[in-house]
């Protein structure tokens, strides 16, 4: 019985240690705290094809549904709800995009995993928020676990895998 308890304890410790190296969504983190590579599910790829979303397609989004049209926004590590400003494949403007934010690196990383069109169910997708010219770069006064950005708009780009 004692050996079985030790085995159970050892297994629990190993599991906890391995979970500490990944986010809640199971994404392995790099040394700087940014998310590592992640595959796009086959289901999401099929749904994106049906939605006429192709790798590289992009659409403008309000990054945070709670901070629309703000000159400066604060994002936090964890879940995010963004809003499409224009059509994206067959998704209409006002569709919600749900994903995850990481603020540990020099720039904010946002990965979108679901789209929720008005009057429809949530659909799996794979997209990332991007802006050129370092516009996703955090302001220096950003505290740990947060990112202050100059503006609330970015572009959501369709991807076939997260890199």
PLY file of the C-alpha trace (Angstrom):
ply
format ascii 1.0
element vertex 163
property float x
property float y
property float z
element edge 162
property int vertex1
property int vertex2
end_header
0.00 0.00 0.00
2.83 2.40 0.89
4.53 1.74 -2.47
1.29 2.37 -4.33
0.83 5.70 -2.49
4.41 6.73 -3.34
3.84 5.83 -6.99
0.63 7.86 -7.01
2.39 10.83 -5.37
5.33 10.63 -7.81
2.97 10.49 -10.77
1.03 13.49 -9.43
4.23 15.50 -9.01
5.41 14.66 -12.54
2.01 15.58 -13.96
1.96 18.88 -12.08
5.50 19.68 -13.24
4.63 18.96 -16.87
1.46 21.06 -16.62
3.54 23.94 -15.31
5.28 24.10 -18.69
2.08 24.69 -20.60
-0.85 27.06 -20.50
-4.33 26.03 -19.51
-5.05 25.28 -23.17
-2.16 22.87 -23.38
0.12 25.17 -25.39
3.80 24.77 -24.56
5.47 28.07 -23.68
8.85 29.30 -24.86
11.42 30.65 -22.40
10.16 34.21 -22.86
6.60 33.13 -22.00
5.23 33.31 -25.53
3.29 30.33 -26.88
5.12 27.70 -28.89
3.96 25.93 -32.05
0.47 24.46 -32.11
-1.43 22.56 -34.79
-4.71 23.73 -36.22
-7.29 20.96 -35.80
-8.62 19.12 -38.83
-12.12 20.18 -37.80
-11.11 23.86 -37.81
-9.43 23.47 -41.22
-12.62 21.92 -42.68
-14.81 24.63 -41.16
-12.51 27.39 -42.47
-12.68 25.86 -45.95
-16.49 25.88 -45.76
-16.38 29.50 -44.56
-14.13 30.40 -47.52
-11.29 31.38 -45.20
-7.86 30.69 -46.69
-4.39 30.96 -45.17
-3.33 34.60 -45.35
-6.86 36.03 -45.54
-7.26 38.92 -43.14
-9.93 41.15 -41.67
-9.85 44.07 -39.26
-10.94 43.37 -35.70
-11.57 45.36 -32.56
-9.17 43.50 -30.28
-11.27 43.67 -27.12
-15.08 43.78 -27.26
-14.99 45.64 -23.93
-12.70 48.43 -25.19
-14.12 49.31 -28.62
-12.63 52.30 -30.47
-10.20 53.16 -27.68
-6.97 55.02 -28.37
-5.14 52.92 -25.79
-6.21 49.51 -24.48
-4.98 47.15 -21.81
-5.01 43.43 -22.56
-4.55 40.73 -19.94
-3.16 37.20 -20.13
-6.03 34.82 -20.75
-9.18 34.67 -22.82
-10.18 37.43 -25.22
-13.31 38.32 -27.19
-12.69 40.35 -30.34
-15.20 41.70 -32.88
-14.89 41.63 -36.68
-15.16 45.10 -38.21
-15.70 43.77 -41.74
-16.54 40.54 -43.53
-14.10 37.66 -43.19
-14.72 34.96 -45.77
-18.44 34.29 -45.28
-18.35 35.56 -41.68
-20.14 38.88 -41.36
-19.02 41.96 -39.49
-19.90 41.81 -35.77
-18.90 38.13 -35.61
-17.11 37.48 -32.34
-13.67 35.84 -32.33
-12.63 34.04 -29.17
-9.07 33.21 -28.31
-6.17 33.53 -25.93
-3.77 36.40 -25.13
-0.14 36.07 -24.02
1.63 39.21 -22.81
4.98 37.82 -21.60
7.08 38.62 -24.66
7.92 42.02 -26.16
4.77 41.89 -28.30
1.29 40.66 -27.50
0.39 37.28 -28.99
-3.27 36.60 -29.72
-4.50 33.30 -31.14
-8.14 32.86 -32.15
-9.72 29.41 -31.82
-13.43 30.12 -32.35
-15.70 32.37 -34.37
-19.26 33.11 -33.23
-21.35 34.60 -36.03
-24.61 36.36 -35.10
-27.52 33.90 -35.04
-25.23 30.86 -35.30
-23.24 28.46 -33.16
-19.55 28.89 -32.38
-17.23 27.49 -35.05
-13.61 26.35 -34.69
-11.05 28.44 -36.60
-7.32 29.19 -36.51
-6.30 32.84 -36.78
-3.84 35.26 -35.20
-3.92 39.01 -34.55
-1.16 40.91 -36.35
-0.12 44.46 -37.14
2.94 45.73 -39.00
5.44 48.28 -37.75
5.61 46.92 -34.17
2.06 48.04 -33.46
1.40 44.95 -31.30
4.42 45.90 -29.19
3.62 46.53 -25.54
4.10 50.00 -24.12
6.97 50.21 -21.61
4.63 50.94 -18.69
2.87 47.56 -19.14
2.89 45.57 -15.90
3.53 41.80 -15.78
0.49 39.91 -17.09
-0.76 42.93 -19.03
-0.04 44.71 -22.27
-0.91 48.31 -22.99
-1.30 48.93 -26.73
-1.70 52.16 -28.69
-5.00 51.39 -30.36
-7.78 48.87 -30.33
-7.67 47.61 -33.91
-5.59 44.85 -35.51
-5.97 42.37 -38.33
-6.96 38.75 -37.81
-5.08 36.47 -40.22
-6.09 32.90 -41.05
-3.35 30.33 -40.37
-3.04 26.58 -40.87
-0.88 26.21 -37.73
0.33 28.46 -34.95
4.09 29.04 -35.04
0 1
1 2
2 3
3 4
4 5
5 6
6 7
7 8
8 9
9 10
10 11
11 12
12 13
13 14
14 15
15 16
16 17
17 18
18 19
19 20
20 21
21 22
22 23
23 24
24 25
25 26
26 27
27 28
28 29
29 30
30 31
31 32
32 33
33 34
34 35
35 36
36 37
37 38
38 39
39 40
40 41
41 42
42 43
43 44
44 45
45 46
46 47
47 48
48 49
49 50
50 51
51 52
52 53
53 54
54 55
55 56
56 57
57 58
58 59
59 60
60 61
61 62
62 63
63 64
64 65
65 66
66 67
67 68
68 69
69 70
70 71
71 72
72 73
73 74
74 75
75 76
76 77
77 78
78 79
79 80
80 81
81 82
82 83
83 84
84 85
85 86
86 87
87 88
88 89
89 90
90 91
91 92
92 93
93 94
94 95
95 96
96 97
97 98
98 99
99 100
100 101
101 102
102 103
103 104
104 105
105 106
106 107
107 108
108 109
109 110
110 111
111 112
112 113
113 114
114 115
115 116
116 117
117 118
118 119
119 120
120 121
121 122
122 123
123 124
124 125
125 126
126 127
127 128
128 129
129 130
130 131
131 132
132 133
133 134
134 135
135 136
136 137
137 138
138 139
139 140
140 141
141 142
142 143
143 144
144 145
145 146
146 147
147 148
148 149
149 150
150 151
151 152
152 153
153 154
154 155
155 156
156 157
157 158
158 159
159 160
160 161
161 162
